[in-house]
Amino acid sequence: MAAGKLVDDVQESIRNRLPSAEAFEQYHSAKERQYPYYRIYVRNYIIFYVVIDDVMEVRRIVYSRRNISKEI
């Protein structure tokens, strides 16, 4: 049940972000990227996504206590 609730929360957060996906601060990663990453915080997780044309593409979902700067 807990996993199902987390999935529901992630999906809801992504749907809520869709209308203004690029209106939030970009995440500046150590790697050079073609498309900038954006973040959504859901519970103890961070959803990283990019916007390509009019498509919001989720790239990673990472546990927030990890060393994100080394992974992203």
PELIN-V537970 format. One record per residue. N is the residue number from 1. OMEGA is omega as a letter, one per 20 degrees, with the letter a starting at -180 (none if undefined). D_LAST is the distance of its C-alpha to the last C-alpha in Angstrom with 1 decimal. Layout:
[[N;OMEGA;D_LAST] [N;OMEGA;D_LAST]]
This chain:
[[1;a;29.6] [2;r;26.7] [3;r;24.2] [4;r;26.1] [5;r;25.9] [6;r;22.1] [7;r;21.9] [8;r;24.5] [9;r;22.6] [10;a;19.4] [11;r;21.6] [12;r;23.5] [13;r;20.6] [14;r;19.4] [15;r;23.1] [16;a;23.6] [17;a;20.8] [18;a;22.0] [19;a;24.8] [20;a;22.7] [21;a;19.1] [22;a;18.7] [23;a;20.7] [24;a;17.9] [25;r;15.8] [26;r;12.8] [27;a;9.4] [28;a;9.1] [29;a;5.9] [30;a;7.1] [31;r;7.3] [32;a;10.2] [33;r;10.2] [34;r;13.5] [35;a;12.9] [36;r;11.3] [37;r;9.2] [38;a;11.4] [39;r;11.5] [40;r;14.4] [41;r;15.3] [42;a;17.5] [43;r;19.1] [44;a;16.8] [45;r;13.9] [46;r;11.4] [47;r;11.5] [48;a;9.1] [49;r;11.4] [50;r;12.7] [51;r;16.4] [52;a;18.3] [53;r;21.9] [54;a;23.0] [55;r;20.6] [56;a;17.8] [57;r;15.4] [58;a;13.3] [59;a;10.2] [60;r;8.9] [61;a;10.8] [62;r;9.6] [63;a;12.2] [64;a;12.1] [65;r;13.5] [66;r;10.7] [67;a;9.0] [68;a;5.9] [69;r;5.6] [70;a;5.9] [71;a;3.8] [72;none;0.0]]
